[in-house]
Amino acid sequence: TTGELNKVETESDLINPSFITLSPNGRYLYACTSTKLESNGFVSAFKIDSLNGQLTFINKQTTNGRNPVHLAIDATGKYLLNSNYTDAGISIFKCNSDGSISPYSQLFEFSGSSIISGRQDEAHIHSTAFSPNNDYLFSPDLGADKIRVLHLDSTGVLTIIDSLDIKTKNGNGPRHFTFHPNNKFAFCINELSGTVAAYNY
């Protein structure tokens, strides 16, 4: 009632946890773990106790790439998408009914570069966003100055659609992508140019 925050839980025994997201039903939390290491990172699953906010570790799976930095769950809660930054890639996992994650079923790796030395010498997938109809994915690639597009079918199979890729202005460094609530527009933060780009959808 006062707005004061009180810590109710600390989940320890984790290495470099970063981005987190919740399942659509609010029962499970998924986190990028073992980030910014020279070895492959992981996606970790936790059960949320809705009465006291405590977390219980369920399991984890390798992303088969270094530095996972973003997670997105589709509207059905069945599929979890991970974005690897250092080893530019996207991996898809099936979320089971108990909140656990199955090993990734597909991994796409990307290459490319752009004009800013040291930041854009190679591809860096920074996030992935689902379309309003849950059938397309948009993945900003900070290193290649592109927003990459993939299709998700009803069985959870991803397909890259190179012809729909969006080439951003050189040096923009696209990072995160989101849709307007009216589903007609989308916006992308460009980290390196300090701008936001607007798109019709």
Secondary structure per residue as TSV (DSSP state, phi and psi in degrees):
chain	resnum	aa	ss	phi	psi
A	1	T	-	360.0	-25.7
A	2	T	-	-92.6	-11.9
A	3	G	-	86.9	-2.8
A	4	E	-	-68.9	141.1
A	5	L	-	-96.0	138.3
A	6	N	-	-127.8	128.6
A	7	K	-	-70.9	129.7
A	8	V	-	-115.0	-13.6
A	9	E	-	-158.9	141.7
A	10	T	-	-130.6	119.6
A	11	E	-	-94.8	112.7
A	12	S	-	-101.3	-170.2
A	13	D	S	61.1	31.6
A	14	L	-	-114.6	150.4
A	15	I	S	-112.4	118.5
A	16	N	S	45.4	56.7
A	17	P	-	-68.6	144.7
A	18	S	-	-132.9	-104.9
A	19	F	-	-67.8	138.3
A	20	I	E	-126.9	155.4
A	21	T	E	-149.9	160.3
A	22	L	E	-108.3	150.9
A	23	S	-	-68.5	155.1
A	24	P	T	-56.3	-31.1
A	25	N	T	-85.3	-2.1
A	26	G	S	75.3	7.7
A	27	R	S	-90.3	-19.0
A	28	Y	E	-132.6	148.4
A	29	L	E	-119.4	138.2
A	30	Y	E	-122.2	138.4
A	31	A	E	-135.3	143.4
A	32	C	E	-76.0	127.5
A	33	T	E	-130.9	163.2
A	34	S	S	55.2	48.1
A	35	T	-	-88.1	163.8
A	36	K	S	53.3	40.8
A	37	L	S	-118.1	169.3
A	38	E	S	-81.7	-5.6
A	39	S	S	-109.5	169.4
A	40	N	-	-62.8	147.0
A	41	G	-	-90.0	-177.8
A	42	F	E	-135.2	161.3
A	43	V	E	-112.1	127.6
A	44	S	E	-114.0	143.1
A	45	A	E	-113.2	141.2
A	46	F	E	-135.4	145.1
A	47	K	E	-91.8	138.8
A	48	I	E	-104.2	126.2
A	49	D	-	-83.6	109.5
A	50	S	T	-68.6	-16.9
A	51	L	T	-82.7	-35.3
A	52	N	T	-127.3	0.2
A	53	G	-	77.4	5.7
A	54	Q	-	-77.0	150.5
A	55	L	E	-107.7	144.7
A	56	T	E	-126.5	122.7
A	57	F	E	-63.5	135.5
A	58	I	E	-105.1	-63.0
A	59	N	E	-167.3	176.4
A	60	K	E	-143.2	157.6
A	61	Q	E	-136.6	146.1
A	62	T	E	-69.1	145.9
A	63	T	-	-91.0	-5.4
A	64	N	S	56.1	37.3
A	65	G	S	-167.6	156.6
A	66	R	S	-82.3	142.0
A	67	N	-	64.4	64.3
A	68	P	E	-64.4	132.4
A	69	V	E	-126.8	-7.0
A	70	H	E	-157.6	145.3
A	71	L	E	-130.6	144.8
A	72	A	E	-141.5	139.3
A	73	I	E	-114.2	138.1
A	74	D	-	-72.4	169.7
A	75	A	T	-64.2	-24.4
A	76	T	T	-82.3	-15.3
A	77	G	S	79.4	9.1
A	78	K	-	-90.6	-27.7
A	79	Y	E	-126.6	132.2
A	80	L	E	-114.1	127.2
A	81	L	E	-107.9	130.1
A	82	N	E	-113.5	142.1
A	83	S	E	-113.8	123.2
A	84	N	E	-95.2	131.5
A	85	Y	T	-88.6	-56.2
A	86	T	T	-68.0	-51.6
A	87	D	T	-96.2	86.9
A	88	A	T	-51.7	115.8
A	89	G	E	-168.9	166.1
A	90	I	E	-128.1	127.8
A	91	S	E	-120.8	145.6
A	92	I	E	-118.2	134.5
A	93	F	E	-122.5	148.4
A	94	K	E	-90.9	131.6
A	95	C	B	-92.3	123.8
A	96	N	-	-84.5	167.7
A	97	S	T	-63.6	-23.3
A	98	D	T	-92.6	7.8
A	99	G	S	90.1	-10.5
A	100	S	-	-71.1	162.4
A	101	I	B	-111.7	131.0
A	102	S	-	-79.2	159.0
A	103	P	-	-55.3	151.1
A	104	Y	-	-58.8	142.1
A	105	S	S	-97.0	-22.6
A	106	Q	E	-145.3	147.6
A	107	L	E	-138.2	124.1
A	108	F	E	-110.9	131.9
A	109	E	E	-115.0	142.6
A	110	F	-	-124.4	155.6
A	111	S	-	-132.8	163.8
A	112	G	-	146.5	167.7
A	113	S	-	-157.0	174.6
A	114	S	-	-149.2	-152.0
A	115	I	S	-94.0	-15.9
A	116	I	S	-93.0	110.1
A	117	S	T	-64.4	137.5
A	118	G	T	89.8	-24.7
A	119	R	T	-114.8	-26.4
A	120	Q	S	-127.5	34.1
A	121	D	S	-75.1	-19.3
A	122	E	S	-152.9	171.2
A	123	A	-	-66.2	147.2
A	124	H	-	-144.3	99.7
A	125	I	B	-74.2	123.4
A	126	H	-	-106.7	-20.3
A	127	S	-	-171.0	171.1
A	128	T	-	-143.7	133.7
A	129	A	E	-125.8	137.5
A	130	F	E	-81.0	146.5
A	131	S	-	-72.4	163.3
A	132	P	T	-56.8	-31.4
A	133	N	T	-92.3	5.2
A	134	N	S	69.1	18.3
A	135	D	S	-114.3	-14.7
A	136	Y	E	-125.2	155.2
A	137	L	E	-126.9	142.6
A	138	F	E	-122.5	121.6
A	139	S	E	-124.2	103.1
A	140	P	E	-63.5	131.6
A	141	D	E	-112.0	99.0
A	142	L	T	-60.9	-36.7
A	143	G	T	-74.8	-33.6
A	144	A	T	-101.1	0.2
A	145	D	T	54.3	51.5
A	146	K	E	-138.7	154.7
A	147	I	E	-110.5	111.9
A	148	R	E	-86.4	146.4
A	149	V	E	-121.7	133.0
A	150	L	E	-130.3	156.9
A	151	H	E	-111.3	137.6
A	152	L	E	-112.9	119.4
A	153	D	-	-89.0	178.3
A	154	S	T	-68.6	-14.4
A	155	T	T	-98.3	3.5
A	156	G	S	86.8	17.9
A	157	V	-	-93.9	128.4
A	158	L	E	-94.8	143.9
A	159	T	E	-135.0	130.0
A	160	I	E	-75.0	136.1
A	161	I	-	-121.3	86.7
A	162	D	G	-59.0	-31.5
A	163	S	G	-66.9	-17.1
A	164	L	G	-99.2	-1.3
A	165	D	-	-55.6	142.9
A	166	I	E	-105.7	120.2
A	167	K	E	-89.1	118.7
A	168	T	-	-88.2	173.7
A	169	K	-	-62.7	139.1
A	170	N	T	-57.0	132.3
A	171	G	T	86.9	2.0
A	172	N	-	-68.5	-45.1
A	173	G	-	65.9	62.4
A	174	P	E	-60.1	138.4
A	175	R	E	-122.1	-64.4
A	176	H	E	-123.2	147.9
A	177	F	E	-132.3	137.6
A	178	T	E	-149.6	159.5
A	179	F	E	-102.0	146.4
A	180	H	-	-67.5	149.9
A	181	P	T	-57.8	-24.0
A	182	N	T	-81.7	-2.2
A	183	N	S	65.0	8.6
A	184	K	S	-95.3	-18.5
A	185	F	E	-131.8	157.1
A	186	A	E	-138.1	157.2
A	187	F	E	-136.2	145.8
A	188	C	E	-133.2	129.0
A	189	I	E	-78.1	128.9
A	190	N	E	-104.8	106.0
A	191	E	T	-65.7	-42.8
A	192	L	T	-79.7	-29.0
A	193	S	T	-95.7	-9.3
A	194	G	T	67.0	37.0
A	195	T	E	-126.4	168.2
A	196	V	E	-122.2	130.4
A	197	A	E	-104.6	139.7
A	198	A	E	-110.2	141.2
A	199	Y	E	-132.2	145.6
A	200	N	E	-80.1	145.9
A	201	Y	-	-125.5	360.0
